[in-house]
Amino acid sequence: MFPERLLDVELCDDHVVPRYLTGRDHVWVEAAIDLVTSSRGCTRAAVEERLGEGPLLGERWQAWQAMGHLLLELHGFEVSACLPPRQLREALFIAASASRGSPRPVVIETVAGQLGVPADRLQSDLYADAGSARLLRPAPVPLTTSELIERYNLALVQGLMLRAEALVVGLDGQLRPVLRWARLQRLLCSPERDRAGGTCLRISGPLSLFHHTLKYGRAMAAWLPALSRSRRWRMTARCVLKGRSFTLRASHTDPIGSTHAPPRRFDSALEERFFRDLARAAPGWEVLREAEVVQLGRRLLCADFTLVDRARGLRVPVEIVGFWTPEYLSSKLAALRQLPRERPWIVCIDETLAAGGRWLVDGPVFLFRRRIDAARFLTFLETRLGGRAEDGQPAAPG
């Protein structure tokens, strides 16, 4: 994803239009690939200086700089030194302090002999771990020009999403995989039916939060490839650029690539560990991985899994919430109150991911910190099923 200074976009009234790369840009993109590939082993400072000159093949300057940024991220940099630079500095500084005014060349020769390295390498490698001194690595997986253009377009939209206040995503089917990956990234999202009978996701953007904005923005950007892999989708977002709010529109018709991998069985290590602990603590409860979708008006409730006790005829949907605000949680619990009493629903929230105020509302909310304690969860569950208030659970707003 690109920083704001590298976003090549057109601002038209209240809309922001990404300037996507196309086949017409192949010539200068190939020149960028050749320049960076031929710079393997050069320092970052040297590569950035070469990129600063540009090929002047009709490319926009901002797009050229963004493409260079993307290529350097794909390649990465490494430290090349005779010994870890921190070890070299420490040894030299200690020797210099104890030398009582000996000339620097003498101290360097002495330390080099002690460490068993050439004196000239010791001196040149002292700060080899500085950002500008690190050496360009080869790309782990070489990309074709067309693949790189798709990556660029994806990074352009991701950069805009880092500056989003909110977005609405329309989907023609495929709600489950897109929602699943949104929850994997712990996004604040609410699935709904739209007026045409399709489905949409309302997602809070990072700029709508008070805390975790950078972490949340990166999570949203990491989720975009999952959306772009869908067959048919459309997105409307409100983004803040240069202090003003603009509308971004994107869809499956745009040339956005995807780096998204196929989904795993579990959404996260948190969930997988909870499943394992729950099976040991309560073998009488069966865990169904795919939970049904419940519609309340236009709103859709999608649990992460369902706990089933066949002996008692109980089915309890369980939802694990990632980032959250009091307003988001209040809205969710207001919807859950519309369910019949015989249809309990448990919401698990991580206290460490509060993205707004800290107060909590009353309801079937189980609190945890990074890991769900299965035994404590089962106690809470049985108490909820018994209809009693749970000690130590959320307090009313304050």
C-alpha positions in Angstrom: 0.0 0.0 0.0 1.2 3.5 -0.7 1.6 6.6 1.6 -0.6 9.5 0.7 2.2 11.4 -1.1 2.4 8.5 -3.6 -1.3 8.2 -4.4 -1.7 8.9 -8.0 -5.4 10.0 -8.1 -7.6 12.6 -9.6 -9.8 14.7 -7.3 -13.0 15.7 -9.0 -15.5 17.7 -7.0 -16.2 15.3 -4.1 -14.9 12.2 -5.8 -11.5 10.6 -5.8 -10.6 8.6 -9.0 -7.6 6.3 -8.9 -5.4 6.5 -12.0 -5.0 2.8 -12.6 -2.2 1.5 -14.7 -3.1 -0.4 -17.9 -1.4 -2.1 -20.8 -0.3 1.3 -22.1 2.1 1.6 -19.1 4.0 -1.7 -19.9 7.0 0.1 -21.4 7.9 2.2 -18.4 6.9 -0.5 -15.9 9.4 -2.9 -17.6 12.0 -0.1 -17.4 11.3 0.1 -13.6 11.7 -3.7 -13.2 15.0 -3.7 -15.1 16.3 -0.8 -13.1 15.6 -2.4 -9.8 16.6 -5.9 -10.8 20.0 -4.6 -12.0 20.5 -2.8 -8.7 20.7 -6.1 -6.7 23.4 -5.8 -4.1 23.3 -1.9 -4.1 22.5 0.1 -1.0 19.1 1.5 -0.5 20.4 5.0 -0.9 22.0 4.1 -4.3 18.8 2.4 -5.6 16.6 5.3 -4.5 19.0 7.8 -6.2 18.7 5.8 -9.5 14.9 5.7 -9.1 14.9 9.5 -8.6 16.2 10.0 -12.1 13.3 8.2 -13.8 13.3 6.7 -17.4 11.2 9.6 -18.9 9.1 7.2 -21.0 5.8 9.0 -20.7 5.1 7.9 -17.1 3.6 10.2 -14.5 6.2 11.1 -11.9 4.0 10.1 -9.0 3.2 6.7 -10.6 6.9 6.1 -11.2 7.8 6.9 -7.6 5.0 4.6 -6.3 6.1 1.8 -8.6 9.6 2.1 -7.3 8.2 2.0 -3.7 6.3 -1.2 -4.6 9.3 -2.9 -6.2 11.6 -2.1 -3.3 9.0 -3.6 -0.9 8.8 -6.7 -3.0 12.5 -7.2 -3.1 13.3 -6.1 0.4 16.8 -5.3 1.9 19.3 -7.2 4.0 22.3 -6.4 6.2 25.6 -7.5 4.9 28.5 -7.3 7.3 31.5 -9.3 8.5 29.8 -9.5 12.0 26.6 -8.0 13.4 27.1 -4.2 13.2 25.9 -3.8 16.8 28.6 -6.1 18.0 31.2 -4.2 16.0 30.1 -0.9 17.4 30.1 -2.2 21.0 33.5 -3.6 20.7 35.0 -0.5 19.1 33.4 1.9 21.6 34.6 -0.1 24.6 38.1 -0.3 23.2 38.1 3.4 22.4 37.0 4.3 26.0 39.8 2.1 27.4 42.5 3.3 24.9 43.3 6.6 26.8 43.6 8.7 23.7 45.2 6.2 21.2 44.7 7.2 17.6 41.6 5.9 15.9 43.5 3.7 13.3 45.3 2.0 16.2 42.1 1.2 18.0 40.5 -0.1 14.9 43.5 -2.4 14.1 43.4 -3.7 17.7 39.7 -4.4 17.7 39.9 -6.0 14.2 42.6 -8.3 15.5 40.5 -9.3 18.5 37.5 -10.0 16.4 39.4 -11.7 13.6 38.0 -9.4 10.8 39.8 -7.1 8.4 40.2 -3.6 9.7 38.7 -2.0 6.6 35.6 -4.2 6.8 35.2 -3.4 10.5 35.2 0.3 9.7 32.9 0.0 6.6 30.4 -2.3 8.3 29.9 -0.3 11.5 26.6 1.0 10.3 25.7 -1.5 7.7 22.3 -2.0 9.5 21.3 1.6 8.9 18.3 1.8 6.6 20.1 3.6 3.8 23.1 1.2 3.9 21.1 -2.1 3.6 21.5 -4.0 0.4 18.8 -4.8 -2.1 17.8 -8.5 -2.2 16.5 -10.3 -5.3 12.8 -10.6 -5.5 11.6 -13.8 -3.9 9.1 -14.4 -6.7 9.7 -12.6 -9.9 6.5 -11.0 -11.3 5.5 -10.4 -14.9 4.8 -6.8 -16.0 1.0 -7.5 -16.0 1.1 -9.0 -12.5 3.1 -6.0 -11.2 0.6 -3.6 -12.7 -2.2 -5.4 -10.9 -0.2 -5.3 -7.7 0.2 -1.6 -8.2 -3.5 -1.0 -8.7 -4.3 -3.0 -5.6 -1.7 -1.0 -3.5 -3.3 2.2 -4.8 -6.8 1.3 -3.6 -5.3 0.0 -0.3 -3.6 3.3 0.2 -6.9 5.1 -0.2 -8.6 2.6 2.3 -6.0 3.6 4.9 -7.7 7.0 4.8 -11.3 5.7 4.8 -13.9 6.8 7.3 -16.4 4.1 6.3 -17.2 1.9 3.3 -20.1 -0.1 2.0 -19.5 -3.2 -0.1 -22.2 -4.8 -2.3 -21.9 -8.5 -3.1 -23.7 -10.7 -5.5 -23.4 -13.9 -3.5 -20.2 -15.0 -1.8 -21.0 -13.2 1.5 -19.5 -15.9 3.7 -15.9 -16.0 2.4 -15.7 -12.2 2.2 -17.2 -11.8 5.7 -15.0 -14.6 7.0 -11.8 -12.8 5.9 -13.1 -9.5 7.2 -13.5 -11.1 10.6 -10.0 -12.7 10.2 -8.7 -9.2 10.0 -11.0 -8.2 13.0 -12.8 -5.5 11.1 -16.0 -3.8 12.4 -18.5 -5.0 9.9 -22.2 -5.4 9.7 -23.8 -7.6 6.9 -27.2 -6.5 5.6 -29.7 -7.2 2.8 -29.9 -4.4 0.3 -33.1 -3.1 -1.2 -32.5 -5.2 -4.4 -32.3 -8.4 -2.3 -28.5 -8.7 -2.5 -26.1 -8.5 0.4 -23.8 -5.7 1.6 -21.2 -5.2 4.3 -21.0 -1.9 6.2 -17.5 -1.5 7.5 -16.0 1.2 9.7 -12.9 2.8 8.3 -9.7 3.5 10.4 -10.4 7.2 10.5 -13.7 6.6 12.3 -11.9 5.1 15.3 -10.2 6.8 18.3 -7.6 4.1 18.9 -5.7 1.5 16.8 -6.2 3.5 13.6 -2.9 2.5 11.9 -3.3 -1.2 13.0 -6.9 -1.2 11.9 -6.1 0.5 8.6 -3.5 -2.1 7.8 -6.0 -4.8 8.6 -8.5 -3.3 6.2 -5.9 -3.1 3.5 -5.0 -6.7 4.1 -8.7 -7.7 3.6 -9.1 -6.0 0.2 -7.4 -8.8 -1.8 -10.1 -11.2 -0.4 -12.8 -8.9 -1.8 -11.1 -8.4 -5.2 -11.0 -12.1 -5.7 -14.8 -12.2 -5.6 -16.6 -12.6 -8.9 -18.9 -9.5 -8.6 -18.5 -6.7 -6.0 -18.8 -3.0 -5.7 -17.5 -0.7 -3.0 -18.2 2.9 -2.0 -15.9 4.5 0.6 -15.5 8.0 2.1 -11.8 8.9 2.2 -10.0 11.9 3.7 -7.3 13.4 1.5 -5.6 16.7 1.9 -8.0 17.5 4.8 -11.2 16.9 2.7 -13.6 14.0 2.4 -14.0 12.4 -1.0 -16.0 9.4 -2.3 -14.2 6.4 -3.8 -16.0 3.9 -6.0 -14.4 0.6 -7.0 -15.7 -2.7 -8.4 -14.8 -6.0 -9.9 -14.5 -4.2 -13.3 -11.4 -2.3 -12.1 -8.0 -3.8 -12.9 -7.2 -4.7 -9.2 -5.1 -7.7 -8.6 -5.3 -10.1 -5.6 -2.6 -11.6 -3.4 -5.2 -13.4 -1.4 -4.6 -17.1 -0.4 -7.3 -19.7 -0.1 -9.1 -19.7 3.3 -7.9 -21.9 6.1 -10.2 -24.1 8.1 -10.1 -21.7 11.1 -10.3 -17.9 10.9 -7.4 -17.5 13.4 -5.1 -19.2 15.9 -7.4 -17.8 18.6 -10.3 -19.7 17.2 -8.4 -22.9 16.6 -7.0 -22.9 20.1 -10.5 -22.2 21.6 -12.0 -25.1 19.6 -9.3 -27.5 21.0 -9.7 -26.3 24.6 -13.5 -26.5 24.3 -13.4 -30.1 23.1 -11.3 -31.1 26.1 -13.3 -29.1 28.7 -16.8 -30.0 27.4 -17.0 -33.1 25.2 -20.8 -33.0 25.4 -20.9 -29.9 23.3 -20.5 -30.4 19.6 -19.0 -27.5 17.5 -20.4 -26.8 14.1 -17.9 -24.7 12.1 -20.4 -23.1 9.7 -23.3 -21.3 11.4 -26.5 -20.4 9.8 -27.3 -16.8 8.8 -30.2 -15.1 10.7 -32.0 -12.2 9.1 -33.6 -9.5 11.3 -35.2 -7.0 9.1 -32.5 -5.9 6.7 -29.7 -6.9 9.1 -27.9 -10.2 8.9 -26.5 -12.0 11.9 -23.6 -14.4 11.1 -22.1 -16.4 13.9 -18.6 -17.8 13.7 -19.7 -21.2 14.9 -22.6 -22.9 16.7 -22.3 -25.0 19.9 -24.8 -27.9 20.0 -25.8 -30.0 23.0 -28.0 -32.7 21.4 -28.9 -34.3 24.7 -30.6 -31.0 25.9 -31.6 -29.9 22.4 -29.6 -26.7 22.7 -28.0 -24.7 19.9 -25.9 -21.6 20.8 -24.4 -19.4 18.1 -21.1 -17.8 19.1 -19.6 -14.8 17.5 -16.0 -13.5 18.1 -15.7 -9.8 17.6 -12.4 -8.2 16.7 -11.9 -4.4 16.9 -15.0 -2.8 18.6 -16.4 0.5 19.8 -19.2 0.9 22.3 -21.5 2.1 19.5 -20.8 -0.9 17.4 -21.4 -3.3 20.3 -24.6 -1.4 21.3 -26.0 -1.8 17.7 -25.1 -5.5 17.6 -26.7 -6.2 21.0 -29.8 -4.2 20.0 -30.3 -6.6 17.1 -29.7 -9.6 19.3 -32.5 -8.5 21.6 -34.9 -9.2 18.8 -34.2 -12.9 19.0 -36.6 -15.1 21.0 -35.4 -16.0 24.5 -35.0 -19.6 23.4 -32.4 -18.6 20.9 -29.4 -17.5 22.9 -26.4 -15.9 21.2 -23.0 -15.3 22.7 -20.7 -12.4 21.7 -17.0 -12.8 22.6 -14.9 -9.6 22.6 -11.3 -9.0 23.2 -10.8 -6.2 25.7 -7.5 -5.2 24.2 -9.1 -4.3 20.9 -11.3 -1.5 22.1 -11.2 1.1 19.4 -13.3 3.8 21.1 -14.6 4.3 24.7 -14.2 1.5 27.2 -17.7 1.3 28.6 -19.7 -1.8 27.8 -23.4 -2.5 27.6 -25.4 -5.2 29.3 -26.0 -8.4 27.2 -24.6 -11.8 26.3 -21.0 -10.5 26.1 -18.1 -12.7 27.2 -14.9 -10.7 27.8 -11.4 -12.1 27.2 -7.9 -10.8 26.7 -6.2 -12.3 23.6 -7.1 -15.9 24.5 -10.6 -17.3 25.3 -10.5 -19.4 28.5 -12.7 -22.4 27.6 -13.5 -23.3 31.2 -14.5 -19.7 32.1 -16.5 -19.5 28.9 -18.5 -22.6 29.7 -19.3 -21.3 33.2 -20.5 -18.1 31.6 -22.5 -20.0 29.0 -24.3 -22.2 31.5 -25.1 -19.2 33.6 -26.6 -17.4 30.6 -28.7 -20.5 29.8 -29.9 -20.5 33.3 -31.1 -17.0 32.9 -29.0 -15.4 35.7 -26.7 -12.4 35.5 -23.0 -13.2 35.2 -20.8 -11.7 37.9 -17.8 -9.7 36.6 -19.3 -9.3 33.1 -20.0 -6.0 31.4 -21.3 -3.0 33.3 -23.8 -0.5 32.1 -22.6 2.5 30.2 -21.0 5.2 32.4 
